[in-house]
Amino acid sequence: MNHIIRKSELQDAPHFVRIKNALPLPATTNATKNGGFLLGTDIPTYQFYIEHGSCLTAEKDGKIIGFGIVLPNHIIRESELWKKRNSVNWAINIRLLEQSNIAYFEQLAFIQGRRKISMQLAYQVAKSAFDKGAEFILTTTVNKPIANKAAIPYITAIGGRKIGNIDETYPQVGAINSDIYLIAKNDFFNKLKKLPYYPILTSNEMAY
């Protein structure tokens, strides 16, 4: 039973959709610790992410079981979150981000029961973004209409802290409230030093 983490390829996109579709947020609860997707991402969008972002794919015995996506500075500057930054209830001085190279942790998705390799991938895809020049990584977690708590352990494990909150409206789901987290490069690498093992592997083809 061999696990591989590798650089994503365009042909992985349909598998990303398959995994996403298998992980919808529950409609009958106010909170979840298992995670899931509230908004959709299609194959062309995943292919764009693979071409322009830091994307890694996890496999087990040749079958794709998960993926992670971090988007670079130039894409984030054109995102809805960035355009709405003046509506955010920030806990930091926004000028820090406006003057920095930032990235965005877009998605981390796994078939359930893969926590070990999913945490490995979270570290690796974040490191990839920092290695490409990012000084900070932003990410968000949904509070309403459903509190998605699944990502929070991963965010804190790589040095993230909550720095803001935003209310938004999307046609597909209506009103959304989300917390915004920040992972600083120095905090990320300091966090790694305190771990009992070093979870970052160095090659694009990583087996263990």
C-alpha atoms as an extended CHARMM CRD file, in Angstrom:
* protein
*
       208  EXT
         1         1  MET       CA              0.0000000000        0.0000000000        0.0000000000  PROA      1               0.0000000000
         2         2  ASN       CA              2.1800000000        2.7740000000       -1.3270000000  PROA      2               0.0000000000
         3         3  HSD       CA              1.2980000000        6.4510000000       -0.8950000000  PROA      3               0.0000000000
         4         4  ILE       CA              2.6440000000        8.9920000000       -3.3770000000  PROA      4               0.0000000000
         5         5  ILE       CA              2.4960000000       12.7940000000       -3.2860000000  PROA      5               0.0000000000
         6         6  ARG       CA              3.3990000000       14.3430000000       -6.6300000000  PROA      6               0.0000000000
         7         7  LYS       CA              3.0070000000       17.4880000000       -8.6720000000  PROA      7               0.0000000000
         8         8  SER       CA             -0.4990000000       17.6570000000      -10.1430000000  PROA      8               0.0000000000
         9         9  GLU       CA             -1.0790000000       17.1460000000      -13.8700000000  PROA      9               0.0000000000
        10        10  LEU       CA             -3.8970000000       18.4210000000      -16.0940000000  PROA      10              0.0000000000
        11        11  GLN       CA             -5.4190000000       14.9490000000      -16.3610000000  PROA      11              0.0000000000
        12        12  ASP       CA             -5.8980000000       14.9280000000      -12.5850000000  PROA      12              0.0000000000
        13        13  ALA       CA             -8.6860000000       17.5270000000      -12.8250000000  PROA      13              0.0000000000
        14        14  PRO       CA            -11.6030000000       15.0750000000      -13.3350000000  PROA      14              0.0000000000
        15        15  HSD       CA            -10.4210000000       13.1780000000      -10.2540000000  PROA      15              0.0000000000
        16        16  PHE       CA            -10.4290000000       16.4240000000       -8.2470000000  PROA      16              0.0000000000
        17        17  VAL       CA            -14.0640000000       16.9030000000       -9.2720000000  PROA      17              0.0000000000
        18        18  ARG       CA            -14.8300000000       13.3070000000       -8.2920000000  PROA      18              0.0000000000
        19        19  ILE       CA            -13.3890000000       13.8240000000       -4.8290000000  PROA      19              0.0000000000
        20        20  LYS       CA            -15.0910000000       17.2180000000       -4.4340000000  PROA      20              0.0000000000
        21        21  ASN       CA            -18.4630000000       15.7450000000       -5.3970000000  PROA      21              0.0000000000
        22        22  ALA       CA            -18.0030000000       13.0160000000       -2.7960000000  PROA      22              0.0000000000
        23        23  LEU       CA            -17.5040000000       15.6340000000       -0.0780000000  PROA      23              0.0000000000
        24        24  PRO       CA            -20.5470000000       17.9560000000        0.0200000000  PROA      24              0.0000000000
        25        25  LEU       CA            -21.1570000000       19.9030000000        3.2090000000  PROA      25              0.0000000000
        26        26  PRO       CA            -24.0580000000       18.3180000000        5.1480000000  PROA      26              0.0000000000
        27        27  ALA       CA            -27.3910000000       20.1020000000        4.8210000000  PROA      27              0.0000000000
        28        28  THR       CA            -28.8730000000       18.8950000000        8.1120000000  PROA      28              0.0000000000
        29        29  THR       CA            -26.4110000000       20.3070000000       10.6430000000  PROA      29              0.0000000000
        30        30  ASN       CA            -25.0190000000       23.6620000000       11.7330000000  PROA      30              0.0000000000
        31        31  ALA       CA            -21.4130000000       22.4640000000       11.9430000000  PROA      31              0.0000000000
        32        32  THR       CA            -19.1060000000       19.7520000000       10.6430000000  PROA      32              0.0000000000
        33        33  LYS       CA            -15.6700000000       18.4310000000       11.5890000000  PROA      33              0.0000000000
        34        34  ASN       CA            -15.4780000000       16.2330000000        8.4910000000  PROA      34              0.0000000000
        35        35  GLY       CA            -15.3490000000       19.0580000000        5.9730000000  PROA      35              0.0000000000
        36        36  GLY       CA            -16.7650000000       19.3490000000        2.5020000000  PROA      36              0.0000000000
        37        37  PHE       CA            -17.5130000000       21.8160000000       -0.2670000000  PROA      37              0.0000000000
        38        38  LEU       CA            -20.0940000000       24.5770000000       -0.2740000000  PROA      38              0.0000000000
        39        39  LEU       CA            -19.2670000000       26.0500000000       -3.6960000000  PROA      39              0.0000000000
        40        40  GLY       CA            -18.4800000000       24.1230000000       -6.8580000000  PROA      40              0.0000000000
        41        41  THR       CA            -15.2770000000       23.9240000000       -8.9070000000  PROA      41              0.0000000000
        42        42  ASP       CA            -15.3770000000       22.4740000000      -12.4300000000  PROA      42              0.0000000000
        43        43  ILE       CA            -12.7620000000       20.7070000000      -14.5340000000  PROA      43              0.0000000000
        44        44  PRO       CA            -11.5560000000       23.8050000000      -16.4660000000  PROA      44              0.0000000000
        45        45  THR       CA            -11.1000000000       25.7040000000      -13.1940000000  PROA      45              0.0000000000
        46        46  TYR       CA             -9.0740000000       22.8780000000      -11.6790000000  PROA      46              0.0000000000
        47        47  GLN       CA             -6.9460000000       22.7330000000      -14.8290000000  PROA      47              0.0000000000
        48        48  PHE       CA             -6.3170000000       26.4730000000      -14.5130000000  PROA      48              0.0000000000
        49        49  TYR       CA             -5.2660000000       25.9850000000      -10.8920000000  PROA      49              0.0000000000
        50        50  ILE       CA             -2.9330000000       23.1430000000      -11.8790000000  PROA      50              0.0000000000
        51        51  GLU       CA             -1.3000000000       25.2620000000      -14.5950000000  PROA      51              0.0000000000
        52        52  HSD       CA             -0.9220000000       28.4490000000      -12.5550000000  PROA      52              0.0000000000
        53        53  GLY       CA             -0.8340000000       27.4540000000       -8.8780000000  PROA      53              0.0000000000
        54        54  SER       CA              1.0190000000       25.1410000000       -6.5200000000  PROA      54              0.0000000000
        55        55  CYS       CA             -0.9540000000       21.8990000000       -6.8280000000  PROA      55              0.0000000000
        56        56  LEU       CA             -0.0850000000       18.4790000000       -5.4430000000  PROA      56              0.0000000000
        57        57  THR       CA             -1.8650000000       15.1730000000       -5.9000000000  PROA      57              0.0000000000
        58        58  ALA       CA             -1.9310000000       12.2490000000       -3.4630000000  PROA      58              0.0000000000
        59        59  GLU       CA             -2.2090000000        8.6730000000       -4.6820000000  PROA      59              0.0000000000
        60        60  LYS       CA             -2.5700000000        5.2830000000       -3.0570000000  PROA      60              0.0000000000
        61        61  ASP       CA             -1.7600000000        2.2440000000       -5.1600000000  PROA      61              0.0000000000
        62        62  GLY       CA             -2.1370000000        4.3680000000       -8.2960000000  PROA      62              0.0000000000
        63        63  LYS       CA             -5.5430000000        5.8160000000       -7.3660000000  PROA      63              0.0000000000
        64        64  ILE       CA             -5.9210000000        9.5490000000       -6.7050000000  PROA      64              0.0000000000
        65        65  ILE       CA             -7.2340000000       10.0240000000       -3.1600000000  PROA      65              0.0000000000
        66        66  GLY       CA             -6.6250000000       13.7170000000       -2.4960000000  PROA      66              0.0000000000
        67        67  PHE       CA             -5.1570000000       17.0220000000       -3.6040000000  PROA      67              0.0000000000
        68        68  GLY       CA             -4.0080000000       20.4090000000       -2.3430000000  PROA      68              0.0000000000
        69        69  ILE       CA             -4.0530000000       23.7830000000       -4.1190000000  PROA      69              0.0000000000
        70        70  VAL       CA             -2.3490000000       27.0660000000       -3.2210000000  PROA      70              0.0000000000
        71        71  LEU       CA             -2.7940000000       30.0130000000       -5.6140000000  PROA      71              0.0000000000
        72        72  PRO       CA             -0.0800000000       32.6430000000       -6.2080000000  PROA      72              0.0000000000
        73        73  ASN       CA              0.0060000000       36.3860000000       -5.6320000000  PROA      73              0.0000000000
        74        74  HSD       CA             -1.1430000000       37.5710000000       -9.0870000000  PROA      74              0.0000000000
        75        75  ILE       CA             -4.2660000000       35.3900000000       -8.9670000000  PROA      75              0.0000000000
        76        76  ILE       CA             -5.1750000000       36.4430000000       -5.4380000000  PROA      76              0.0000000000
        77        77  ARG       CA             -4.9660000000       40.1170000000       -6.3920000000  PROA      77              0.0000000000
        78        78  GLU       CA             -7.8100000000       39.4600000000       -8.8790000000  PROA      78              0.0000000000
        79        79  SER       CA             -9.9330000000       37.3630000000       -6.5010000000  PROA      79              0.0000000000
        80        80  GLU       CA            -13.2780000000       38.2740000000       -4.9600000000  PROA      80              0.0000000000
        81        81  LEU       CA            -11.7900000000       38.1090000000       -1.4780000000  PROA      81              0.0000000000
        82        82  TRP       CA             -9.1270000000       40.6450000000       -2.3430000000  PROA      82              0.0000000000
        83        83  LYS       CA            -11.5880000000       42.9460000000       -4.1020000000  PROA      83              0.0000000000
        84        84  LYS       CA            -13.7450000000       42.8610000000       -0.9580000000  PROA      84              0.0000000000
        85        85  ARG       CA            -10.8570000000       43.3570000000        1.4580000000  PROA      85              0.0000000000
        86        86  ASN       CA            -12.1740000000       46.7100000000        2.6480000000  PROA      86              0.0000000000
        87        87  SER       CA            -15.3190000000       44.9100000000        3.8750000000  PROA      87              0.0000000000
        88        88  VAL       CA            -13.2960000000       42.5260000000        6.0430000000  PROA      88              0.0000000000
        89        89  ASN       CA            -13.2610000000       42.9220000000        9.8140000000  PROA      89              0.0000000000
        90        90  TRP       CA             -9.4580000000       42.7310000000       10.0600000000  PROA      90              0.0000000000
        91        91  ALA       CA             -7.4940000000       42.0440000000       13.2300000000  PROA      91              0.0000000000
        92        92  ILE       CA             -4.2590000000       43.1780000000       11.5530000000  PROA      92              0.0000000000
        93        93  ASN       CA             -3.1110000000       46.1760000000        9.5270000000  PROA      93              0.0000000000
        94        94  ILE       CA             -4.1640000000       45.3760000000        5.9550000000  PROA      94              0.0000000000
        95        95  ARG       CA             -1.1670000000       47.3090000000        4.6040000000  PROA      95              0.0000000000
        96        96  LEU       CA              1.0050000000       44.3750000000        5.6630000000  PROA      96              0.0000000000
        97        97  LEU       CA             -0.7330000000       42.2280000000        3.0570000000  PROA      97              0.0000000000
        98        98  GLU       CA             -1.0620000000       44.9520000000        0.4400000000  PROA      98              0.0000000000
        99        99  GLN       CA              2.7140000000       45.3790000000        0.4230000000  PROA      99              0.0000000000
       100       100  SER       CA              3.6000000000       41.6760000000        0.4920000000  PROA      100             0.0000000000
       101       101  ASN       CA              3.7210000000       38.6730000000       -1.8100000000  PROA      101             0.0000000000
       102       102  ILE       CA              0.6990000000       36.6520000000       -0.7220000000  PROA      102             0.0000000000
       103       103  ALA       CA             -0.7760000000       33.3000000000       -1.6990000000  PROA      103             0.0000000000
       104       104  TYR       CA             -4.1160000000       31.6370000000       -0.9850000000  PROA      104             0.0000000000
       105       105  PHE       CA             -4.7370000000       28.0980000000        0.2270000000  PROA      105             0.0000000000
       106       106  GLU       CA             -7.6630000000       27.3340000000       -2.0680000000  PROA      106             0.0000000000
       107       107  GLN       CA             -8.4490000000       23.6870000000       -1.3310000000  PROA      107             0.0000000000
       108       108  LEU       CA             -7.2670000000       20.6050000000        0.5480000000  PROA      108             0.0000000000
       109       109  ALA       CA             -9.4630000000       17.5870000000       -0.1280000000  PROA      109             0.0000000000
       110       110  PHE       CA             -9.1310000000       13.9280000000        0.7150000000  PROA      110             0.0000000000
       111       111  ILE       CA            -11.1830000000       10.7980000000        0.7320000000  PROA      111             0.0000000000
       112       112  GLN       CA            -12.0860000000       10.3100000000        4.3870000000  PROA      112             0.0000000000
       113       113  GLY       CA             -9.7260000000        8.3400000000        6.5910000000  PROA      113             0.0000000000
       114       114  ARG       CA             -6.4840000000        9.6790000000        5.0860000000  PROA      114             0.0000000000
       115       115  ARG       CA             -5.4020000000       12.0710000000        7.8320000000  PROA      115             0.0000000000
       116       116  LYS       CA             -1.7090000000       11.1220000000        7.8580000000  PROA      116             0.0000000000
       117       117  ILE       CA             -1.0980000000       11.7210000000        4.1740000000  PROA      117             0.0000000000
       118       118  SER       CA             -3.4540000000       14.7250000000        4.0790000000  PROA      118             0.0000000000
       119       119  MET       CA             -1.4250000000       16.4700000000        6.7870000000  PROA      119             0.0000000000
       120       120  GLN       CA              1.7580000000       15.5840000000        4.8850000000  PROA      120             0.0000000000
       121       121  LEU       CA              0.3240000000       17.1720000000        1.7550000000  PROA      121             0.0000000000
       122       122  ALA       CA             -0.8170000000       20.2910000000        3.6390000000  PROA      122             0.0000000000
       123       123  TYR       CA              2.7630000000       20.9030000000        4.7850000000  PROA      123             0.0000000000
       124       124  GLN       CA              4.2120000000       20.1790000000        1.3520000000  PROA      124             0.0000000000
       125       125  VAL       CA              1.8780000000       22.3700000000       -0.7200000000  PROA      125             0.0000000000
       126       126  ALA       CA              2.3230000000       25.2840000000        1.7110000000  PROA      126             0.0000000000
       127       127  LYS       CA              6.1050000000       24.8970000000        1.4930000000  PROA      127             0.0000000000
       128       128  SER       CA              5.8680000000       24.8930000000       -2.2810000000  PROA      128             0.0000000000
       129       129  ALA       CA              4.1230000000       28.2870000000       -2.2070000000  PROA      129             0.0000000000
       130       130  PHE       CA              6.6940000000       29.7340000000        0.2010000000  PROA      130             0.0000000000
       131       131  ASP       CA              9.5290000000       28.3570000000       -1.9230000000  PROA      131             0.0000000000
       132       132  LYS       CA              8.0460000000       30.2200000000       -4.9130000000  PROA      132             0.0000000000
       133       133  GLY       CA              8.2270000000       33.5490000000       -3.1030000000  PROA      133             0.0000000000
       134       134  ALA       CA              5.1100000000       33.8880000000       -0.9730000000  PROA      134             0.0000000000
       135       135  GLU       CA              5.6010000000       35.7220000000        2.3280000000  PROA      135             0.0000000000
       136       136  PHE       CA              2.1090000000       34.9630000000        3.6070000000  PROA      136             0.0000000000
       137       137  ILE       CA             -0.6430000000       32.4710000000        2.7910000000  PROA      137             0.0000000000
       138       138  LEU       CA             -4.2750000000       33.4060000000        3.3500000000  PROA      138             0.0000000000
       139       139  THR       CA             -7.1510000000       30.9540000000        3.6330000000  PROA      139             0.0000000000
       140       140  THR       CA            -10.7660000000       31.0120000000        4.7710000000  PROA      140             0.0000000000
       141       141  THR       CA            -13.1510000000       28.7280000000        6.6500000000  PROA      141             0.0000000000
       142       142  VAL       CA            -16.9280000000       28.9950000000        6.4120000000  PROA      142             0.0000000000
       143       143  ASN       CA            -18.9750000000       29.7640000000        9.5540000000  PROA      143             0.0000000000
       144       144  LYS       CA            -22.4290000000       30.1970000000        8.0040000000  PROA      144             0.0000000000
       145       145  PRO       CA            -24.6370000000       28.6650000000        6.7690000000  PROA      145             0.0000000000
       146       146  ILE       CA            -22.5780000000       25.7060000000        8.0970000000  PROA      146             0.0000000000
       147       147  ALA       CA            -19.5190000000       25.9770000000       10.3350000000  PROA      147             0.0000000000
       148       148  ASN       CA            -16.8260000000       23.9690000000        8.5450000000  PROA      148             0.0000000000
       149       149  LYS       CA            -14.2910000000       23.1520000000       11.2570000000  PROA      149             0.0000000000
       150       150  ALA       CA            -12.4300000000       20.4200000000        9.4160000000  PROA      150             0.0000000000
       151       151  ALA       CA             -9.6740000000       22.6500000000        8.0270000000  PROA      151             0.0000000000
       152       152  ILE       CA             -8.8210000000       24.4080000000       11.2950000000  PROA      152             0.0000000000
       153       153  PRO       CA             -6.4750000000       21.6840000000       12.6660000000  PROA      153             0.0000000000
       154       154  TYR       CA             -4.5610000000       21.7450000000        9.3820000000  PROA      154             0.0000000000
       155       155  ILE       CA             -4.3360000000       25.5480000000        9.3850000000  PROA      155             0.0000000000
       156       156  THR       CA             -3.0240000000       25.7070000000       12.9420000000  PROA      156             0.0000000000
       157       157  ALA       CA             -0.6400000000       22.8060000000       12.2890000000  PROA      157             0.0000000000
       158       158  ILE       CA              1.1510000000       24.8680000000        9.6420000000  PROA      158             0.0000000000
       159       159  GLY       CA              1.2910000000       28.0260000000       11.7580000000  PROA      159             0.0000000000
       160       160  GLY       CA             -1.9840000000       29.7210000000       10.8200000000  PROA      160             0.0000000000
       161       161  ARG       CA             -3.9180000000       32.1840000000       12.9780000000  PROA      161             0.0000000000
       162       162  LYS       CA             -7.2620000000       33.9240000000       12.5370000000  PROA      162             0.0000000000
       163       163  ILE       CA             -6.9260000000       37.5340000000       11.3690000000  PROA      163             0.0000000000
       164       164  GLY       CA            -10.3620000000       38.5330000000       10.0610000000  PROA      164             0.0000000000
       165       165  ASN       CA            -13.9810000000       37.8020000000        9.2740000000  PROA      165             0.0000000000
       166       166  ILE       CA            -16.1220000000       38.6110000000        6.2370000000  PROA      166             0.0000000000
       167       167  ASP       CA            -19.7920000000       38.4990000000        5.2230000000  PROA      167             0.0000000000
       168       168  GLU       CA            -20.4450000000       37.6630000000        1.5770000000  PROA      168             0.0000000000
       169       169  THR       CA            -23.3310000000       36.6850000000       -0.6840000000  PROA      169             0.0000000000
       170       170  TYR       CA            -23.1130000000       34.0680000000       -3.4210000000  PROA      170             0.0000000000
       171       171  PRO       CA            -25.9500000000       33.3080000000       -5.8800000000  PROA      171             0.0000000000
       172       172  GLN       CA            -25.5930000000       29.5440000000       -5.3730000000  PROA      172             0.0000000000
       173       173  VAL       CA            -25.9940000000       29.5160000000       -1.5840000000  PROA      173             0.0000000000
       174       174  GLY       CA            -26.9490000000       33.0020000000       -0.3820000000  PROA      174             0.0000000000
       175       175  ALA       CA            -25.3170000000       34.6450000000        2.6390000000  PROA      175             0.0000000000
       176       176  ILE       CA            -21.9260000000       33.2820000000        3.7630000000  PROA      176             0.0000000000
       177       177  ASN       CA            -19.8200000000       34.2510000000        6.7660000000  PROA      177             0.0000000000
       178       178  SER       CA            -16.1690000000       33.1860000000        6.8080000000  PROA      178             0.0000000000
       179       179  ASP       CA            -13.1300000000       33.5150000000        9.0540000000  PROA      179             0.0000000000
       180       180  ILE       CA             -9.8520000000       34.5050000000        7.4000000000  PROA      180             0.0000000000
       181       181  TYR       CA             -6.5660000000       32.9240000000        8.5020000000  PROA      181             0.0000000000
       182       182  LEU       CA             -2.9750000000       33.9620000000        7.8780000000  PROA      182             0.0000000000
       183       183  ILE       CA              0.0770000000       31.6970000000        7.6700000000  PROA      183             0.0000000000
       184       184  ALA       CA              3.3350000000       33.6580000000        7.7780000000  PROA      184             0.0000000000
       185       185  LYS       CA              6.4500000000       32.1320000000        6.2530000000  PROA      185             0.0000000000
       186       186  ASN       CA              8.4960000000       32.4700000000        9.4570000000  PROA      186             0.0000000000
       187       187  ASP       CA              5.6950000000       30.9740000000       11.5630000000  PROA      187             0.0000000000
       188       188  PHE       CA              5.4030000000       28.0660000000        9.1430000000  PROA      188             0.0000000000
       189       189  PHE       CA              9.0660000000       27.1030000000        9.3180000000  PROA      189             0.0000000000
       190       190  ASN       CA              9.2690000000       27.7220000000       13.0780000000  PROA      190             0.0000000000
       191       191  LYS       CA              6.2890000000       25.3940000000       13.5000000000  PROA      191             0.0000000000
       192       192  LEU       CA              8.1040000000       22.6820000000       11.5780000000  PROA      192             0.0000000000
       193       193  LYS       CA             11.1630000000       22.9340000000       13.8270000000  PROA      193             0.0000000000
       194       194  LYS       CA              9.0350000000       22.1040000000       16.8660000000  PROA      194             0.0000000000
       195       195  LEU       CA              7.5680000000       18.9380000000       15.4100000000  PROA      195             0.0000000000
       196       196  PRO       CA              8.9420000000       15.5540000000       16.5220000000  PROA      196             0.0000000000
       197       197  TYR       CA              9.5540000000       14.7390000000       12.8590000000  PROA      197             0.0000000000
       198       198  TYR       CA             10.1700000000       16.8370000000        9.7770000000  PROA      198             0.0000000000
       199       199  PRO       CA              7.1720000000       16.2730000000        7.4910000000  PROA      199             0.0000000000
       200       200  ILE       CA              8.5080000000       17.9500000000        4.3490000000  PROA      200             0.0000000000
       201       201  LEU       CA              9.8540000000       15.7440000000        1.6070000000  PROA      201             0.0000000000
       202       202  THR       CA             12.0750000000       17.2260000000       -1.0820000000  PROA      202             0.0000000000
       203       203  SER       CA             11.2790000000       15.6320000000       -4.4370000000  PROA      203             0.0000000000
       204       204  ASN       CA              8.2850000000       16.0270000000       -6.7500000000  PROA      204             0.0000000000
       205       205  GLU       CA              7.7300000000       12.2860000000       -6.5490000000  PROA      205             0.0000000000
       206       206  MET       CA              7.4080000000       11.4640000000       -2.8520000000  PROA      206             0.0000000000
       207       207  ALA       CA              6.7890000000        7.9330000000       -1.5890000000  PROA      207             0.0000000000
       208       208  TYR       CA              6.6440000000        6.5700000000        1.9250000000  PROA      208             0.0000000000
